[in-house]
Every structure is written in structure tokens, then in C-alpha cells.
């Protein structure tokens, strides 16, 4: 069994199309060797009522606020 995550697009206006942009960013990052979840599928809203994105599930921390504040994840020096 392959663990996957379904992300539904939320919001209106400027947020529309966000999942397609996120999929493109994940694919671009993967192309240069960044360890990111594989994009499995991207779709339009029809049956689900919103645009959606399916990615593989990776082990690790994904809470941005915790990652940014946790001393385990050092920040690069400011330029």
C-alpha cells in the first residue's frame, strides 16, 4: 500500500489555481534534487467540488511554524 495525501484547494480569488502552482513547484524542486513528495495527480473540481492535488506521504515534520522555530533546524545566516 502506498500512503498518499489529498490536498483540496481552498479559498477564492487569488487562491484559485493554487494546487496547480504547488504541483508545478514540487515538480521543479524534485527536478533539481530537493527531497519533496512525488506529485501523483492533479485535477479539476468536478466530482470533488474543488481543484485537488494528490502527493505521496513522506515521513517527517511538516508544521511550518514548528520547523521555523525549532532549534533542531538551524536558520541560514542573514546576508
C-alpha positions as CSV (number, residue, x, y, z in Angstrom):
1,X,0.0,0.0,0.0
2,X,1.3,3.5,-0.9
3,X,0.4,6.2,1.6
4,X,-1.0,9.3,-0.2
5,X,-2.2,12.8,0.8
6,X,-5.2,14.5,-0.9
7,X,-5.0,18.3,-0.8
8,X,-8.1,20.3,-1.7
9,X,-7.9,23.8,-3.0
10,X,-9.5,26.3,-0.6
11,X,-10.3,29.9,-1.0
12,X,-11.5,32.2,-3.7
13,X,-10.0,34.9,-6.0
14,X,-6.2,34.9,-5.8
15,X,-6.2,31.5,-4.2
16,X,-7.7,29.8,-7.2
17,X,-5.3,27.6,-9.1
18,X,-3.1,27.2,-6.0
19,X,-2.9,23.4,-6.2
20,X,-1.7,23.6,-9.8
21,X,1.0,26.1,-8.9
22,X,2.0,23.9,-5.9
23,X,2.3,20.8,-8.1
24,X,4.5,22.7,-10.6
25,X,6.7,23.9,-7.7
26,X,7.0,20.4,-6.3
27,X,8.0,19.0,-9.7
28,X,10.5,21.8,-10.3
29,X,12.1,21.3,-6.9
30,X,12.3,17.5,-7.5
31,X,14.0,18.1,-10.8
32,X,16.9,19.8,-9.1
33,X,17.2,17.2,-6.3
34,X,15.2,18.7,-3.5
35,X,13.5,15.9,-1.5
36,X,9.8,16.6,-1.9
37,X,6.7,14.4,-2.1
38,X,6.1,13.0,-5.6
39,X,3.1,14.6,-7.3
40,X,0.8,11.6,-8.1
41,X,-2.2,13.5,-9.7
42,X,-3.7,17.0,-10.1
43,X,-7.3,17.5,-11.0
44,X,-10.1,20.0,-11.6
45,X,-13.0,20.2,-9.2
46,X,-15.9,18.4,-11.0
47,X,-16.7,15.4,-8.6
48,X,-14.9,16.8,-5.6
49,X,-16.2,20.3,-5.9
50,X,-12.7,21.9,-5.8
51,X,-9.4,21.5,-7.6
52,X,-7.2,18.9,-5.9
53,X,-3.7,17.5,-5.7
54,X,-2.5,14.0,-4.6
55,X,1.0,13.6,-3.4
56,X,2.9,10.8,-1.8
57,X,3.2,10.9,2.0
58,X,6.7,11.4,3.4
59,X,7.8,10.8,6.9
60,X,9.0,13.9,8.8
61,X,7.9,17.2,10.2
62,X,5.6,19.4,8.1
63,X,4.3,22.0,10.5
64,X,6.0,25.2,9.2
65,X,5.8,27.2,12.4
66,X,7.5,24.4,14.4
67,X,10.1,23.8,11.7
68,X,10.9,27.5,11.6
69,X,11.2,27.9,15.4
70,X,12.7,24.5,16.4
71,X,16.4,24.8,17.2
72,X,16.9,21.4,15.5
73,X,16.5,23.2,12.2
74,X,19.1,26.0,12.1
75,X,18.5,29.1,10.1
76,X,21.0,30.3,7.5
77,X,22.9,33.4,8.3
78,X,21.3,36.6,7.0
79,X,23.1,38.2,4.0
